[in-house]
Amino acid sequence: MQKLMKCIEKNTVDNTEIAQKCISNMICKKSDPIPLEENFLIEALSIDGEFLVLKLNYEDFDDEVLNGKIRYKMSQSLSVIVSYEDDGNSFEKINHFVKYIYDLSDPKQNSIFGVQKVEELSEYPITILFSGILPINQLKITIGKKIDEFIHSDNEYFIPRFAKHRDEISKEIGIPILPVLPALDKDLEDYTLRLVDMVDQKVISEFRVDENLTKESSDIYLLKLFYIYKVLVDEKGWKYN
């Protein structure tokens, strides 16, 4: 436990004691339904980038489906570790959350969970540690209506195509790129794409695509994004070890 405490202290500036308490309480013993060992937490905190701890109640699931707070943070984190409390009546609720997070997980992410057996649930029986939050994965793409319709017209083609494109960028810049979730922005012109830094909400790039958009011509804009990411990493001096 001392090693974990030192690791948290090393990676925090403020609220160190609160972080130590929250994260250390995530450990699930070997006698628990699903163990979660200290070393997994240490490894998660040792990944380059920032970390965030989120505490939830099981009743927050419906709100999550609507607002996507977990989904939003998962899109930025290379590691997601979740600890659940079970008082003997929480199996279905835990199962809902586990499935939801599993379905959102990307192959580039480390996703682990544990379940603690308790007599009584605490106020917040779910604790999530998001770590490996890198600046390059804190970018947001918003798109106009026609682009949104186009990329959702053939998910069987575009989902693996975008995944391949991410792999190409990751290999080129040496940093794992997580899925960027393009969001429809009704205030944008129909054929406009905007790349925004979610930390300071600054627009990094904005450009318009051709109205005669096809699968073949879309590669031109993917290449444009490729170079934007590459230039951004070079300018900011972002690295990943």
N, C-alpha and C positions, 0 to 999 in steps of 0.2 A: 504493500500500500504506500510506503514511503516513496518508492520510485515514481508512482503515479502522481503523488502530491507534488514532488519536485518538478515533474514534467508539466503539470498544470501551472505551477508558479513561474516556470521559465517562459510559458507561452501566454501569460496574462500581464496586463499593466494595472487594471482596476478590477475590483470585486473578486480578487483571487480566492478568498475564503469561501465565498458563495459558489464559485465555479468548482472548487475542490469538493465541497459538500455535495453538490448536484451530481458531479461526474462519478465520484467515489460510490455514491448510492446506487449507481447503475450496475455495479458488479452483482452478478447472480452466481450463487455458490453451486458447487457440483451436485449438491442435494436438491437444488431447485429444479423445476420442470425442464427448463432449458438454460444451462449455464452460460454465463458471459464473463470471461476471464479478464483480469486486470490488464494483461499484456495486449489484448485487442484495443483497449482504450488508449494505452500508451502509444501503440503503433499508429492509431488514428490521429492522435495529437502531434505525432512526429512528422506527419506529412507537411510539405511546404504549404503555406497559406494560413488564413485565419480560421477560427472555429466559432461555432455558435451552439448554445444549449437551449432547447425549446421544451417546455413542460406543458402537457396537455391532459385533458380529462377525456374519458371514453365518449362522452356526449358531444365532444367537439368534432366527431367524424362527419356529421351532416354539414357542419359549417365548413369543414375542410373541402368537401366535395364542391361546395359553392364558391369558396374564396381561394382555395389552392395554396394556403400558406406553406404546407409541407412541400407540395409540388414545386413551388417557387424556389425554396431553399435547396431542394434536391437538384434542381437544374444548375446549381452553382457549386455543389460539393462533391469532392472526389471520394469522400467516405461518409457513410450514414450508419450510425449505430443506434439501435433503439432498445430500451429496457422497459418491459411491461410488468405491472403488478397483477397477480391473480389471486383473488380471495375464494376461488372455487366456483365463482359464478360469472367469470369474465371471458370464458373461452371464445364465444361467438364474437364479442367485441374486439378481442385481440386478433382473432382471425380476419376480421374486416380490415383492420389496420395493416396487418402483415401482408395481406394480398394486395392492398392498395399500394404500399411502398414497393413490394416486389414488382408489380406491373410497371411502376415508374422508373425502376432501376435500369441503369445503362451498363453494358459490359465493362466500361472504363471505371465504374464505381465499385467501391468496396461496400457491401451492404450486409450487416450482421444484426441479429437481435437476440435478446435473452428474456426469459420470463422468471420472475421472482414469486415464490409462494408467500403470501401474507395472510394474516388473520383478518385484517381490515384494510381496505384501500385508502391510500392517502388522498389528499385533496387533488393532487395531480399524479395519477398512477402511470403516466407515460412520460418518459424522458428521452429526448432525441439529441444525439450529438452529431452535428454537421461539422465536418472538418475538411481541410484541403480546399478551402474557398479561395480561389485564385482570381486576380483582377480580370484575366482574359475570359473567365467564365461568368463574369458579372456584367455581360453585355446583353442587350435586349434588341431584338429585331421587331419592328412594327411594320405592317404592310397595308396597302390599300385594298379595297374590296375585290377588284378584279384579280390581283395577285393571289389573294386568299382563296378565291374560288378556283383558280388555276391549280395551285399546289394541293388542294384537297379533291381535285377531280380524279386523281389516280394514286391513292395511297400505296398501292402495291409497287408502283414505280418510284414515287418520290421518297418514301421513307427509307428504303435501302440506298437510294441515290444520295440523299443528304447524309446518311451515315458514312458512306464511302468518302464523301467530300470532307467530313470532319476528320476521318482517318488520315486523309492526305494533308490537311492543315496541321494536324497533330504531329505527323512525321516530319514535316518541314520545319516547324518552329520548336519542336522538342518539348511541347507542353500538351498534356491531354486536354482535348476540347470536348466538353460535354454538350449534349443536345441543346441548341438554342431554340426556344419555343416561339416561332413567329406569332405575333398577336395582331389580330385585326384592329386597325385604327380607323374608325369611320370618319375622322377628321382629315385623314390623309387623302390625297387624290388617288383615284382607283389604281393607277399603275406606278405608285411611288413606294419605295422601300427606305426605311430609316433605321440606322444603327445607333443605339443610345447606351451610354455608360450608366448603369443603374445606381451607381454610388452617388454621383453628383448630377445625374439627369442631363448631362451634356450630350449634344448630338455629335457623334463621331463622323458619320457620313450619311448623306441622303442622296438618292438618285432615282431617276425614272426609268422604267423598262419599256421596251417596245410594245405597242398595243397588240401586235401580231405575235404574241408569245407562244412558243412551242417548246416541247421537251428538248429539242436540239438547241434552240436559241437560249434556253434557260442556263445552259452550261457557261455561256458568256458571263452571266451575272454571278454564277457561283465562282468563276475564276476571279471576278472583280472583288468578291468578298474574301477570297483566298489572299489576294495581294493587300487588301485593307488590314486583315489580321496580321500578316507578315510585317508590314510597315509599322503597325501599332506596337507589336512586340519589340521590334528593333528600336523604335523611338523611346519607348518606356523602359527598355532594358530589362524586361521581364524574363526570369529564368525559372527553371524547375529542376529540382534535384531529387 
